[in-house]
Amino acid sequence: MTTHAIRIHETGGPEVLKWEPIEVGEPARGEARVRHEAIGLNFIDVYHRTGLYPTALPAIVGTEASGVVEAVGEGVKDLAPGDRVAYATGPLGGYAEVRTMPASVLVKLPPKVEHRTAAAVMLKGLTAHYLAEMTSTVASRPTVLVHAAAGGVGSLLTQWLAHRGATVIGTVGSEEKAKLAREHGCAHVIVYRHEDVVARVKEIGLVDVVYDSIGKDTFMSSLDCLRPRGLMVSFGQSSGPAPPIDPRLLSQKGSLFLTRPKLADYAQGVELQARARELFEAIASGTLRVSIPQAYPLRDAAQAHADLEARKTTGSTVLLP
């Protein structure tokens, strides 16, 4: 069948995202064909577009979406046409009206979770879940620093950590975003454009864990916010890759721990299904409130990328086929 997708033929700025016709065939063994209802916008899409995360070209970027199963291939037992599904761990190809993909990465949606919510929350919500529940073994009520606390992952991570009893210090770029961060559970908010983050954290008290999705601009100062034996969780690089460091620096700054996790290692097979169930239960119970202030037509993905990189967005953003 002929359908449409956003495809890149070269890496570069948002202008390389092209709306083009594509052909989608029948699902192969172990695959399902999904018609998307909503597609999640994430910084990893920018990394693929720019070539920071290399991929074979031409390519359709995007790793997160929700939709309805149209057909399944041989050997698929747990899905059927008409099932409402979502996914967050790829493979690439999400910026499309219709696609085929491995059935094993699809999660069935409960009736109360809408398609836009699922597309907005799958990658970010699963990321927030494993970051809060699996990466840290500190005390049950830690003090933590969350960078970009009003962003897609940051807002969900803040809510999850606050629910678990953590004292959350959030960094944001504006007073408007500071208000959102407080609403999501930040006990303290630092507007980094006007305040020295390290100095303010030291006033409040050094933290047990830093969750850093910014990378280059914040990595070194984040280390200075940690108490001795604290944990640095570097899980993104919206400002560019973090600098290489000599492991001795961790010793010099207080025997610090450092990890660079990725969702794929925390969400495979049975673990993916269980983590998704907990995520959906948290949404249904009100533990997590999903904010989707922005929605763009899929064909306008270039504008969505430009706004994301300019930090004009808050919460989650979806693309609509």
C-alpha positions in Angstrom: 0.0 0.0 0.0 1.1 3.6 -0.6 1.2 5.8 2.5 3.3 8.7 3.7 6.2 9.3 6.1 8.8 11.8 7.2 12.1 10.6 5.8 15.7 11.9 5.9 18.2 11.3 3.0 21.0 13.2 4.8 21.8 14.3 8.3 21.4 17.9 9.3 18.9 20.5 10.6 15.1 20.2 10.8 15.0 21.0 7.0 16.2 17.5 6.1 12.9 16.1 7.4 10.9 15.4 4.2 7.2 14.4 3.8 7.3 11.6 1.2 5.1 8.7 -0.1 6.3 5.3 0.9 5.3 1.7 0.2 4.3 -0.6 3.1 3.9 -4.3 2.6 2.3 -7.2 4.5 3.9 -8.0 7.9 6.5 -10.7 7.8 6.7 -13.6 10.3 6.7 -12.2 13.9 5.6 -8.7 12.7 2.5 -6.6 12.9 1.4 -3.7 10.6 0.2 -0.7 12.7 -1.7 2.4 11.6 -0.5 5.2 13.8 -2.9 7.4 15.7 -0.2 9.5 17.4 3.6 9.7 17.4 5.8 10.8 20.2 8.4 13.6 19.7 11.7 13.0 21.6 15.2 14.3 21.7 16.5 10.9 20.5 14.8 11.8 17.2 17.0 14.9 16.9 20.1 12.7 17.6 19.1 10.4 14.7 18.3 13.4 12.4 21.7 15.1 13.1 23.7 11.9 12.9 24.8 12.1 16.5 23.3 8.6 16.7 24.3 7.2 13.2 21.8 5.3 11.2 21.7 4.0 7.6 20.1 6.4 5.1 17.6 7.1 3.9 15.7 6.6 7.2 12.4 7.2 8.8 13.2 8.5 12.4 11.0 8.0 15.4 10.9 5.3 18.1 7.6 5.9 19.9 4.0 5.8 18.7 0.5 4.4 19.3 -2.0 3.0 16.9 -4.2 0.1 15.8 -3.0 -3.2 14.5 -4.1 -3.8 10.9 -2.6 -7.2 10.2 -0.2 -9.7 11.8 2.3 -12.0 10.3 2.8 -15.7 10.8 3.7 -16.8 14.4 2.2 -13.7 16.1 0.0 -15.1 18.9 -0.8 -12.3 21.3 -2.0 -9.6 18.9 -4.9 -9.4 16.4 -6.2 -6.8 13.9 -8.1 -4.1 15.8 -5.9 -4.2 18.9 -4.9 -0.8 20.3 -1.1 -0.8 20.9 1.9 1.4 21.6 5.7 1.1 21.6 8.7 3.1 22.8 11.9 1.2 22.0 11.9 1.2 18.2 13.1 0.1 15.8 13.3 3.4 13.9 10.3 4.2 11.6 7.8 5.9 13.8 7.4 9.1 11.7 5.0 7.3 9.4 1.2 6.9 8.9 1.5 3.1 8.7 4.5 0.8 9.3 5.4 -2.9 9.9 7.5 -3.7 13.0 8.3 -6.6 15.4 5.2 -7.6 17.3 7.4 -8.3 20.4 8.0 -4.6 21.1 4.2 -3.7 21.1 2.3 -3.2 24.3 -1.5 -3.4 24.4 -3.3 -0.3 25.6 -5.8 -0.5 28.4 -9.2 1.0 27.5 -8.7 4.1 29.7 -5.4 5.2 28.0 -6.0 7.3 24.9 -3.7 7.2 21.9 -2.3 10.7 22.4 -1.5 9.9 26.0 0.2 6.6 25.1 2.3 8.2 22.3 3.3 11.1 24.7 4.2 8.9 27.6 5.5 5.5 26.5 9.2 6.4 26.0 9.3 9.2 28.5 7.2 7.4 31.1 9.1 4.1 30.8 12.3 6.1 31.1 11.1 7.9 34.2 10.0 4.6 35.7 13.4 2.8 35.3 15.4 5.9 36.3 13.4 6.3 39.5 13.0 2.6 40.3 16.1 0.8 39.0 19.2 3.1 38.6 19.5 4.2 42.2 20.0 2.2 45.4 20.2 5.2 47.8 18.1 5.7 50.8 14.3 5.5 50.5 13.8 9.2 50.8 16.8 10.8 48.9 17.3 14.3 47.8 17.7 14.5 44.1 18.5 17.0 41.3 16.5 16.7 38.1 17.6 18.9 35.2 15.0 20.1 32.7 12.3 19.4 35.3 9.5 20.9 33.2 10.4 18.8 30.1 8.9 15.6 28.9 10.9 13.1 30.9 11.7 15.6 33.6 8.1 16.3 34.5 7.3 12.6 34.8 10.4 11.7 36.6 9.8 14.5 39.1 6.3 13.2 39.8 7.5 9.7 40.2 10.3 10.6 42.5 8.1 12.9 44.6 5.5 10.1 44.9 8.3 7.8 46.2 9.2 10.3 48.9 12.2 12.0 47.4 12.9 15.7 47.9 13.3 17.0 44.3 15.3 20.0 43.2 14.5 20.9 39.6 16.3 23.1 37.2 14.4 25.0 34.5 15.0 27.8 32.0 12.1 30.2 32.9 9.7 31.3 35.5 6.9 29.8 33.5 8.6 26.4 33.6 9.4 26.9 37.3 5.7 27.0 38.0 5.2 23.8 36.1 8.0 22.1 37.9 6.5 23.0 41.3 3.2 21.7 40.2 4.8 18.4 39.4 6.4 18.0 42.8 9.7 19.9 42.9 10.4 21.1 46.5 12.9 23.6 45.1 13.3 25.1 41.7 16.4 26.7 40.2 16.0 29.0 37.1 19.4 28.3 35.6 19.4 31.5 33.4 19.4 33.7 36.6 20.9 31.5 39.3 24.1 29.6 39.8 22.9 26.0 40.0 25.8 24.6 42.1 25.7 27.5 44.6 21.9 27.1 45.1 22.2 23.3 45.5 24.9 23.8 48.1 22.6 26.2 50.0 19.8 23.7 49.9 22.1 20.7 50.6 24.1 18.4 48.4 22.1 15.7 46.7 22.2 11.9 46.6 21.4 11.6 42.9 21.6 13.9 39.9 19.5 13.0 36.8 21.1 14.8 33.9 19.6 14.8 30.4 21.4 17.9 29.3 24.9 16.6 28.8 27.7 19.0 27.8 26.4 22.1 29.4 25.7 20.6 32.8 27.7 17.4 33.3 30.7 18.8 35.2 28.7 21.1 37.4 26.3 18.2 38.2 29.2 16.3 39.7 29.7 19.3 42.1 26.1 19.0 43.3 26.6 15.4 44.7 27.4 14.5 48.2 30.2 12.0 48.8 29.3 8.6 47.3 26.5 10.2 45.3 25.3 8.9 42.0 25.4 10.8 38.6 22.8 9.4 36.2 23.6 10.8 32.7 20.8 9.7 30.4 20.7 12.4 27.7 22.6 15.0 25.8 20.3 17.8 24.6 23.2 20.3 24.7 25.7 17.9 23.2 27.7 14.9 24.4 29.1 15.0 27.9 32.9 15.5 28.0 35.2 12.5 28.6 36.5 12.4 32.2 39.4 10.7 34.0 37.8 8.2 36.4 40.1 9.6 39.1 37.9 12.7 39.1 35.1 10.7 40.6 37.4 9.8 43.5 38.6 13.4 43.9 35.0 14.6 44.1 34.0 12.2 46.8 34.1 8.6 45.5 31.1 9.3 43.2 29.3 6.8 41.1 28.5 7.4 37.4 26.1 5.5 35.1 24.9 6.1 31.5 21.8 3.9 31.1 19.4 3.5 28.2 15.8 2.3 28.1 16.4 -0.7 25.9 18.4 -2.4 28.6 15.6 -1.9 31.1 12.5 -2.8 28.9 12.7 -6.0 27.0 10.3 -8.9 26.8 8.5 -9.6 30.1 10.2 -6.7 31.7 8.8 -4.3 29.1 5.2 -5.6 29.6 5.5 -5.3 33.4 7.0 -1.9 33.3 4.3 -0.7 30.9 1.5 -2.1 33.2 2.9 -0.1 36.1 3.1 3.0 34.0 -0.5 2.7 32.9 -1.6 2.0 36.4 0.2 5.2 37.6 -1.6 7.2 35.0 -5.0 5.7 35.8 -4.5 6.3 39.6 -3.4 9.9 39.0 0.1 9.3 40.3 1.4 10.5 37.0 -0.3 13.5 35.2 0.6 13.6 31.5 0.9 17.1 30.0 0.6 17.4 26.2 0.7 21.1 25.5 1.9 20.7 21.9 0.6 18.7 18.9 1.7 19.1 15.3 0.6 17.5 12.1 3.2 14.8 11.2 4.0 16.6 7.9 5.1 19.6 10.1 7.7 17.5 11.9 10.5 20.0 10.9 8.8 22.8 12.9 8.3 20.5 15.8 12.0 19.7 15.9 12.9 23.3 15.6 10.7 24.2 18.6 12.0 21.3 20.6 15.6 22.3 20.1 14.8 25.9 20.9 13.3 24.8 24.2 10.0 26.3 23.3 8.1 23.1 24.3 7.1 21.9 27.8 5.8 18.5 28.8 5.2 16.0 26.0 4.7 16.7 22.3 2.9 14.5 19.8 2.8 14.4 16.0 -0.5 13.5 14.4 -0.7 11.6 11.1 
